[in-house]
Amino acid sequence: MKSRFLLVLVFLFAFTASLSFAQARHIPKHGPATVLFDGHDLSAFNTFLPSTGLNSDPAHVFTVERDAVHVSGKETGYFITKQEFKNYYLRLQFKWGEGTYGDRHGMARDAGILFNVVGPDKVWPRSMEFQICEGSTGDFWLVDGAAITPIGPDGKPRARVQGPVNNAINSDRFHKSPFKNVVGWRDPANELERTHGAWNTLEMINRDGHVWLYVNGKLANEGTDATPAGGRILFQSEGAEVFYREIKLYPLK
């Protein structure tokens, strides 16, 4: 009886922990989920590699393994939604693999979610980025002319930031320490990621050009007057092995 009671306690603790894991507060009312990745295939996405073009992946940069999208990182590119979206709550999980490749060998592992993507497929299309990078996850990047007005942790707007054409500029997450571009880097004062190899939860609210970024339940960044305000959503391969899973989008009411 005692052992059974202990097992029940362990189960309740694990269940409660799973419910509270990395859930952001203040998520607005939304409709039922659109499951972008169901753990089985990438039917909701196209893939793009500069070397081979659209939906041609002979090196298997993007594969589905154990209910997750495995991105090898060995070639630069992305998988991108076929559909455009506006006014939504996005939730997913990611974790790092081991490898770093090409120009990013030995540097901080880097990937990202580009959203409000418009225009033709290229590296990288006009968009803004929810940065995923060791020590920098939660930064904004403004890509190829995209713009946003950052809002600081005090709730006050900052100077508007616009990315240069065919390039990008960043807007740091809240309370970020000076960054060192070395593999395994962790923010010594305000690290938001879990330990290497653990799953991290990312959440984004994208409502009428106002964007909130959450990392493991903590508000990491905020901005308003985003331009563009809607578009496709892509997941990068950028020189680091990374896994994505449970990619769900909820339309806002």
N, C-alpha and C positions, 0 to 999 in steps of 0.2 A: 504493500500500500504506500509506504514511504517513497519507494523508487518511482511509483506511478505518479505520485504528487509532484516529485521533482521534475519528472518528464513534462508534466502539464505546465509547470512554472517556466521551464526552458522554452516550451512551445509558445506560451503567451508572450514571453519576453521577445522572442524572435519575431513573432507576428506583429507586436506593437512596434518594434524597431523598423520592420519593413514598411509599416504604414507611415511612420514619421520620417523615413529616410529622405532627406534632401527636398522636402516639399516647401516651395516658396509660399509666403503669405500673400494676401491681397491679390489672388488670381481672380480676374473678373468672371462674371457669369458667361458661360459658353455652351455651345451645343455639343452633341456627341462627337466622338473622335473620328477623324479621317485617318485611317492607319496607312501611313506612307510606306512603312516597312513592316511586314508581318512575320519576319523571321524565316521566310522561305525563298523569296525571290525579289528582284529589283524591277518588277513590272511597272511600278509607278514612276520610274526614272529612266532617263537616258544616261549614257556614259560619254565622256569626252576626253580624249588624249590628243595633244597637239601633233604627236607623231603619226597617229592613225585616223584621227577624226572621230565622228559621231558613231557610237555603238559598235566600235571595233576595238577589242581589248585582247589581242593575241597573247600578251604577257600575263594576263589574269591579275591585273592590278586590283580589280574589284571582284571579290568572291563572297559567297554566303557560306559561313561556317558556324555551326552551333548557335543558330538563331541570331547571328550578328553579321553585319557587313564587315568583312576584313579588307582593309585598304593596305596594300603592301608598302606604299610610299616610294616604290622604286622608280616610278615615273610621275611627273607632274600632270595633274588633271583633276577630274571630278566626276561624281554622279549627281544628276540634277533632275528635279521634278519636271515632268512633262506639263504639268498644270501650273498656272499662275495663282497666287494667293494674296489676299489683303484682309486685314483685320482678323487676327488669329492669335491663339496661344499655342506655342510649339513646345513639346517636351520630348526629350530623348536621353540616352545615356551613351557615354563614350569611355574608353580606356586606352592607354598607350600600350603598344607592343614594345619590341626591343630595338629594331633596326633604325638607323638614320643613314641617308643615302645622298649621293651626288654632292651638290654644293652645300648641302646641309649636314653632311657627315660630321659627327662630333658636336654639332650645335644643338641648342634646345629643341626638343621635339615640337614640330609645328604642324598644324592643320587648321581647320576653321569651317564655319558655316557662313556662306555668302547668301544673303537674303535680299529681297526686292531686286532680283536680278532682271535686267532688261537688255535687249540687244542680242546680237549674234553670239554664238559660242566661240570663246577664245580664252586665253589665260592672260588677264582675268577680265570678265565682263563687268560692265557698270553695275555696281551693287554696293551694299555695305556688309561688313563682316562682323560676326560674333567670333572673335578670335579664340582659338584653342591652341595654346602654346605653353610649354612649361614655364611657370612663373608669370604668365601674362594672360591666362584664360579669363575672359571677360572684358578685354579691351575692345573698343570699336576700331575698325579700319574702314576708311572711305575710299572706294575703289573707282578709278576711271571717271571722275567727275561727280560722283555721289557726294551728298552733303548732309550734315546733321548739326543741330545746335545742342551740344552736350549740356546736361544738367548735373551740377556737382552734388556731393553728398549732403550739402546744406540746403538742397532744393532750389538753388538759384541757377539761372542759365549762364553759360559761359560763352565765349566768342565762338561764332559759327565756324565749323571745320568743313572744308571741301577738298576732296581728293583731286590731284592733278590728272589730266588726261593720260591714259596708258600707264598710270602709276597709282600709288596709294599713299595715304597718310593716316596715322593712328591717333586715337584719343584714349588715353589710359583709363583703366578701371579705377575705382575708388581706392585710395590709400595704398597705391602700388609702390613698392620699394624700387630702387635703381635695379635695372635688369642686367643680367649677365648671360650672354648668348652661348651657353655651354650645356651639353647634354646632361639631363637630370637636374637642371636648375630649379630651385624652389624659393619662393619669396620668403626671406627670413622673418618678415614682420607680419605679413598678411597673406599667407598661402591659402587659396580657396580649394585647390584640388586635394583629393585623397592621395594616399601613398601610391607609388608607382605600381601599376598592374591592377588597381582597384577600379571599379566602375564609378564614374562621376555622373551626376544628373545635371543637365543643362535645361533651362527654361527661358523662353522668350515670349514677351507680350508685344505685339506689333499692332497698334491701334491708331488709325488715322494719322500716321506719321510720328506717333509717340512710341518710343521703344524702351522696354525695360529688359535687362539681361540678368539672369540669376544663375549662380554656380553653386551647386549643392545647397540650395535653399537660401543663399545669401544674395541680396541685391548687389551686383558687381558694377553696373553701369546703367545710365539712363540718358536719353536724348529725345529731342522733339523736332518737329518740322523736317522730318526725313524726306530727302529727295533722291531717288524715287520713293514712293510710299507703298508700293506693292510690286510683285513680280514672282519669278520662280525662286526656288531654294536649292542651293547646291552644297555638297559636302566635299571638301578638298582632299586630294592626295598631294602632299607638299614636302616630300623628303623624309617622312617619318611613318613608321608602321602604326596604325591606329584602328580601333574597332568601334563601330556604332551599332546600337540596337534600340528597340522599342521606340521607333520614330513615329510620333503621333501629333497630329495637328487638330486643334479644336476651334471651330469658327466662333468668334465672339458674338454675343447677343447685343 
